[in-house]
């Protein structure tokens, strides 16, 4: 018979072979492909025959690989298969290594959380869970990019897995829960999310679940997996679509306790400059720029000699003497070579929240200019003009990793700060230098739009993040209000001074 879409389908007579464990064999043909499946009982075989015939009469499309209706495969697709399909799609849809890493890491956690405990007990894992997790991450959700491929499907190439990793992947595919079961309701999908966010091995005193920001990212990946399944026709709808996740109460404002003041920053920078460690001294101008210009670490890593306009080259007649300009044009991200298109370690990206062609003109104070001049005289530049790099065994001009500059910063804090300051968390991260820059710009009365422009913020974000520092007009405002209150007259009849004697009223009589 012909199906409604023109496929040639034929169901043959059941074959009985009583000398076999499964004696009843169902046989059929789709086009030129012959398929068969054996069963222990005749009733099961007849049930399969009726299902195949009903699908053919309904005009369903039969898979050229399995010989079965495509809808059968869709209904049985597992969370593992859906997550791998989405990860492959996501890798091909972006060139951001950090995005690929985020998709990979969160997909792995969701896949492991989807393992059916009952099925796992029935079919034991071929290796310990650490090995299984590595196999899923390294070979299930991680791919190789073929930049010369002509199509998106060919651009993302699965990594060939060795025998032990392939066995782990096969086991996960067998014991992963059906996607339809997870997607039957929002509660079922969120249950999987909650399970993926539980820490199996936590440090003493650490939370039993991941941080709220991590959970939000994981929820986004889960929703994307379900949405991609809808696009492929595997699911009818995404149960998480339109469902908002309440954000835990938190403050976006930077704590003043952690931000170094001018004196603390002076001591920290001096500790880096006078360190006996040559790698520390190399990063001195790195930290000076972060504090004086408020650059983010990725922006500082990306600075090239050609991005600096020296004071003698500033042509504006109103320019302050000795001030230069940093033309911030991008960011140098820290990402492993396995996530990038060309296999390079690190990527050149645009400014945060900006188009790839946007620039930010950041004034450089005379001391920042002097520090950068000294650095160029002492160390020169990398072949691409970068001022800051880190040599490794495989790359003499590699990206300065966070691990490298955080190690330098930890030594400086230990040398420059008092035990009490370290206990309070003053300048705990190098990023706090950028916050320190914002704090003195605000305290010194620089107009808010100009501060936002220098830091690469919107005014709204600036006011939210640095709200604690906008107090330079507090006393003037209080004096203004005092004059206004005096003109209006008393409100309560009480003066500014406390009365000489107060008759206390017992609480019960109040």
C-alpha positions in Angstrom: 0.0 0.0 0.0 1.0 3.7 -0.4 0.9 6.0 2.6 -0.7 9.5 2.2 2.8 11.0 1.7 3.7 8.5 -1.1 5.9 6.1 0.9 5.5 2.4 -0.2 4.6 0.3 2.8 4.0 -3.4 3.0 3.3 -5.6 6.1 4.1 -9.3 5.7 2.7 -12.3 7.4 4.0 -12.9 10.9 6.7 -15.5 11.1 6.8 -18.1 13.9 10.1 -19.6 14.9 9.6 -21.7 18.1 13.3 -22.6 18.5 14.1 -18.9 19.4 13.6 -17.0 22.7 11.3 -14.5 20.9 9.5 -16.8 18.4 7.0 -14.3 16.9 8.6 -12.0 14.3 6.8 -9.0 12.7 8.1 -8.2 9.3 7.4 -5.1 7.1 8.9 -3.0 4.3 9.1 0.8 3.8 10.3 1.5 0.3 13.2 -0.9 -0.3 14.1 -1.2 3.3 13.0 -4.4 5.1 12.6 -4.4 8.9 11.6 -6.9 11.5 11.1 -7.1 15.3 10.6 -10.3 17.4 8.4 -10.8 20.5 8.0 -13.4 23.2 4.2 -13.7 22.8 1.9 -13.6 19.8 -0.4 -11.0 21.4 2.5 -8.5 21.5 3.4 -9.2 17.9 -0.1 -8.7 16.8 -0.3 -5.4 18.7 2.8 -4.2 16.8 1.2 -5.3 13.5 -2.0 -3.3 14.2 0.0 -0.2 15.2 2.1 -0.3 12.1 -0.9 -0.7 9.8 -2.8 2.1 11.6 0.1 4.5 11.2 0.4 3.7 7.5 -3.3 4.2 7.0 -3.1 7.5 8.8 -0.4 8.7 6.4 2.4 9.0 9.0 5.9 9.4 7.8 8.2 6.4 8.4 11.8 6.9 9.4 14.3 5.7 6.9 16.6 4.6 9.7 14.3 2.7 12.0 11.5 1.8 9.6 9.0 3.0 12.3 6.7 6.0 12.3 8.6 9.1 13.1 6.1 10.0 15.8 7.0 6.9 17.7 10.6 8.0 18.0 9.4 11.5 19.1 7.3 10.2 21.9 10.1 8.1 23.2 12.9 10.8 23.0 14.8 11.2 26.2 15.9 14.2 28.1 19.5 13.2 27.1 18.7 13.1 23.4 16.8 16.4 23.6 19.6 18.1 25.5 22.3 16.9 23.1 20.2 18.1 20.1 19.8 21.5 21.6 23.5 21.8 22.6 24.5 21.0 19.1 22.1 23.6 17.8 23.3 26.2 20.3 27.0 25.6 19.4 26.2 26.2 15.8 24.1 29.3 16.4 26.8 31.4 18.3 30.5 32.1 18.1 30.7 33.0 21.8 32.9 30.5 23.6 31.4 31.5 27.0 27.9 30.9 25.7 28.9 27.4 24.5 30.5 26.6 27.8 27.3 27.8 29.6 25.1 25.6 27.5 27.4 22.6 27.8 27.8 22.8 31.6 24.1 23.3 32.3 23.0 20.7 29.8 25.3 18.1 31.6 23.7 18.8 35.0 20.2 18.5 33.5 21.0 15.3 31.8 22.4 13.7 35.0 19.4 14.9 36.9 17.1 13.2 34.4 18.5 9.7 35.1 15.8 7.4 36.3 16.9 5.9 39.6 14.9 2.7 39.0 16.3 2.1 35.6 19.8 2.9 36.9 19.5 0.2 39.6 18.3 -2.3 37.0 21.1 -1.4 34.6 24.2 -0.4 36.6 26.5 2.3 35.2 29.7 1.1 33.4 31.8 3.5 35.4 31.6 5.8 38.5 29.4 8.9 38.1 32.4 11.3 37.9 33.5 9.4 34.7 29.9 9.4 33.4 29.7 13.1 33.9 33.0 13.7 32.1 31.8 11.5 29.2 28.5 13.5 28.9 30.3 16.8 29.0 33.3 16.0 26.8 31.6 13.9 24.1 27.9 14.3 24.5 27.5 18.1 24.8 30.8 19.3 23.4 31.5 19.6 19.7 34.2 20.5 17.2 33.5 23.5 14.9 34.2 23.1 11.2 34.4 26.8 10.0 34.6 25.7 6.3 31.3 23.8 6.4 28.7 25.0 4.0 25.7 24.3 6.2 24.8 24.7 9.9 24.3 21.0 10.4 27.7 20.2 9.0 29.4 23.0 11.0 29.0 21.3 14.3 30.8 18.0 14.4 30.3 15.5 17.3 33.6 14.5 19.0 34.4 10.9 18.5 34.2 9.1 21.9 36.7 6.4 23.0 35.2 3.0 24.0 34.8 3.7 27.7 33.2 7.1 27.2 30.9 5.7 24.5 29.7 3.0 26.9 28.9 5.7 29.5 26.9 7.7 26.9 25.0 4.6 25.8 24.1 3.9 29.5 22.9 7.5 30.0 20.8 7.3 26.8 19.2 4.1 28.2 18.4 5.3 31.7 17.5 9.0 31.0 13.8 9.8 31.5 11.5 10.4 28.5 11.3 14.0 27.6 7.5 13.8 27.4 7.4 12.8 31.0 9.4 15.9 32.1 7.4 18.2 29.8 3.9 17.1 30.8 3.6 20.1 33.1 5.5 23.0 34.5 5.8 21.3 37.8 7.4 18.3 36.3 9.9 20.4 34.4 10.7 22.5 37.5 11.2 19.3 39.5 13.9 18.3 37.1 15.4 21.8 37.5 15.4 21.5 41.3 17.1 18.1 41.2 19.8 19.5 38.9 20.5 22.3 41.3 21.3 20.1 44.3 25.0 19.9 45.2 26.0 16.3 45.7 29.4 17.1 47.1 29.4 20.4 49.1 32.0 22.1 51.1 31.4 22.5 54.8 29.2 25.5 55.5 28.3 25.8 51.8 24.7 25.9 50.6 23.1 22.6 49.6 21.9 24.1 46.3 23.6 26.2 43.7 23.5 30.0 43.7 20.4 31.8 42.5 22.1 33.2 39.5 23.3 29.7 38.5 19.8 28.4 38.9 18.3 31.1 36.7 20.9 30.3 34.0 20.1 26.6 34.3 16.4 27.3 34.0 17.0 29.3 30.9 18.9 26.3 29.3 16.1 23.9 30.3 13.5 26.2 28.7 15.6 26.4 25.6 15.9 22.6 25.4 12.1 22.3 25.6 11.6 25.1 23.1 14.0 23.5 20.7 12.1 20.2 21.1 8.9 22.1 20.1 10.6 23.5 17.0 11.6 20.0 16.0 8.1 18.7 16.5 8.9 16.5 19.4 6.8 18.4 21.9 3.5 20.2 21.3 4.4 23.0 23.7 7.0 24.3 26.2 5.6 24.1 29.7 8.0 26.8 30.9 7.1 29.3 28.2 5.8 32.5 29.8 6.4 31.2 33.3 8.4 33.7 35.2 10.9 32.7 37.9 10.7 34.9 41.0 14.1 36.4 41.7 15.2 36.0 45.3 15.5 39.2 47.2 18.9 40.7 46.8 20.6 44.0 46.5 22.2 45.0 43.2 24.1 47.8 45.0 27.8 47.4 45.6 28.7 47.2 49.3 30.9 50.2 50.4 32.7 47.9 52.8 34.3 46.0 49.9 35.4 49.0 47.8 38.9 50.4 48.5 39.2 54.1 49.3 42.0 56.2 47.9 44.4 55.3 50.7 43.7 51.6 50.5 44.1 51.6 46.8 47.4 53.4 47.1 48.7 50.8 49.5 47.5 47.9 47.3 49.1 49.3 44.1 52.4 50.0 46.0 52.4 46.4 47.2 52.1 45.2 43.5 54.7 47.7 42.3 57.3 46.7 44.9 56.7 43.0 44.9 59.6 40.6 44.5 57.6 38.6 42.1 58.2 39.7 38.5 54.7 38.6 37.4 53.2 40.9 40.0 55.2 43.9 38.8 54.2 43.2 35.2 50.5 43.6 36.3 51.1 46.9 38.2 49.9 49.1 35.3 47.0 46.6 34.8 45.6 47.4 38.2 46.5 51.2 38.0 44.4 51.4 34.8 41.5 49.5 36.4 41.4 52.0 39.3 42.1 55.2 37.4 40.0 54.5 34.3 37.4 52.1 35.7 38.0 49.5 33.1 36.6 45.9 33.4 39.2 43.1 33.5 38.3 42.0 29.9 38.7 45.6 28.7 42.0 46.0 30.4 43.3 42.8 28.9 42.3 44.1 25.4 44.2 47.4 25.6 46.7 47.9 22.8 49.3 50.6 22.3 47.3 52.0 19.4 44.2 52.4 21.7 46.0 55.1 23.8 45.8 58.8 22.8 48.7 60.4 24.7 48.4 63.9 26.2 50.6 65.4 23.5 48.3 64.0 20.9 45.1 65.4 22.4 44.0 68.3 20.2 41.1 69.7 22.2 42.0 73.1 23.4 39.8 72.7 26.6 41.6 69.4 27.6 43.0 69.2 31.1 46.9 69.3 31.0 48.5 65.9 31.2 45.3 63.9 30.5 45.2 61.3 27.8 42.4 59.1 26.4 41.9 55.4 26.3 39.8 54.2 23.3 38.1 51.1 24.7 37.0 49.2 21.7 36.5 45.6 23.0 37.0 43.0 25.6 39.4 40.1 25.7 37.4 37.2 27.3 38.9 34.3 29.1 37.7 31.0 27.5 39.3 27.6 26.8 40.3 26.8 23.2 37.9 23.9 23.1 35.0 26.4 22.9 36.2 28.7 20.2 35.8 28.4 16.4 39.5 28.6 15.6 40.8 26.8 18.7 42.4 29.9 20.2 42.5 30.4 23.9 40.4 33.5 24.6 38.2 35.6 22.4 38.0 39.2 21.2 34.5 40.5 21.9 32.7 43.8 21.8 32.2 46.1 24.8 29.7 44.8 27.3 26.1 45.5 26.2 27.3 47.3 23.1 27.5 46.7 19.4 30.8 45.1 18.2 31.7 48.4 16.5 31.0 50.7 19.5 33.8 52.6 21.2 34.1 54.2 24.6 36.4 57.2 25.1 37.8 56.9 28.7 39.9 59.8 30.0 43.3 58.8 31.4 44.5 60.8 34.4 48.2 61.8 34.4 49.2 59.1 36.8 47.5 56.4 34.6 49.3 57.9 31.6 52.7 57.7 33.4 52.0 54.1 34.5 51.2 53.0 30.9 54.3 54.8 29.6 56.4 53.0 32.1 54.9 49.6 31.3 55.5 50.1 27.5 59.1 51.1 28.1 59.7 48.2 30.4 57.9 45.4 28.6 56.9 46.5 25.1 53.8 44.9 23.5 52.6 41.6 22.2 52.7 41.1 18.4 49.1 42.3 18.2 49.9 45.5 20.2 48.4 44.3 23.5 50.0 45.7 26.7 49.1 42.7 28.9 49.7 39.0 28.2 50.7 35.8 29.9 53.1 33.3 28.5 52.3 29.6 28.7 53.9 26.5 27.4 51.7 26.6 24.3 51.3 30.3 23.7 53.9 32.9 24.6 51.4 35.7 24.1 48.3 34.2 25.8 45.4 36.0 27.5 46.1 37.0 31.1 43.8 34.6 33.0 41.8 35.5 36.0 43.7 32.9 38.0 46.9 34.8 37.3 45.8 38.3 38.2 43.8 37.1 41.2 46.9 35.4 42.6 48.8 38.6 42.3 46.0 40.5 44.0 45.8 38.0 46.9 49.5 38.6 47.6 49.0 42.4 47.5 46.0 42.3 49.9 48.0 40.2 52.3 50.9 42.7 52.2 49.0 46.0 52.1 45.8 45.6 54.1 45.4 45.2 57.9 43.9 42.0 59.3 40.7 44.0 60.0 40.5 45.3 56.4 41.0 41.8 55.1 38.3 40.5 57.4 35.8 43.1 56.2 36.5 42.0 52.6 38.1 45.3 51.4 39.1 45.0 47.7 38.5 41.2 47.9 38.4 41.1 44.0 40.4 43.0 41.5 37.0 44.1 40.1 36.6 46.2 43.2 39.1 48.6 41.8 36.5 49.5 39.1 34.0 50.1 41.9 36.6 52.2 43.7 36.9 54.4 40.6 33.1 54.9 40.5 33.1 55.8 44.2 35.6 58.6 43.9 34.1 60.0 40.7 30.8 60.2 42.6 32.3 61.6 45.8 34.3 64.3 43.9 31.1 65.6 42.2 31.6 64.5 38.6 28.2 64.8 36.8 26.3 61.5 36.8 25.9 61.2 33.0 29.7 61.7 32.6 30.4 58.9 35.2 28.0 56.6 33.4 29.7 57.4 30.1 33.2 56.7 31.5 32.2 53.4 33.1 30.1 52.2 30.1 26.9 52.1 32.1 23.4 53.6 31.6 22.6 56.3 34.2 19.9 53.9 35.6 22.3 51.1 36.2 24.9 53.6 37.7 22.3 54.9 40.2 21.3 51.3 41.1 24.8 49.8 41.5 26.4 52.8 43.3 23.5 54.2 45.2 25.4 54.3 48.5 27.8 56.9 47.1 25.3 59.5 45.9 25.5 61.4 49.2 27.6 64.4 48.2 24.5 66.7 48.3 23.1 65.2 51.5 24.1 68.0 53.9 23.1 70.8 51.4 19.7 69.1 51.1 19.3 68.9 54.9 20.2 72.6 55.3 17.7 73.5 52.6 15.0 71.5 54.4 15.8 73.1 57.7 15.1 76.5 56.3 11.9 75.4 54.7 10.7 73.7 58.0 11.5 76.9 59.9 9.4 79.0 57.6 6.4 76.6 57.9 6.6 76.5 61.7 6.6 73.6 64.1 4.9 70.3 63.1 4.9 68.4 66.4 5.8 71.2 68.9 9.0 69.5 69.8 12.3 71.3 69.3 15.6 70.0 68.2 16.9 69.8 71.8 15.6 67.0 74.1 13.5 68.2 77.0 15.3 68.6 80.3 13.0 66.1 82.1 10.7 63.5 80.7 7.9 61.8 82.5 7.9 58.2 81.5 4.6 56.6 80.8 4.2 52.9 81.8 3.5 50.7 78.8 0.4 49.3 80.3 -1.1 52.8 80.7 -0.2 54.0 77.2 
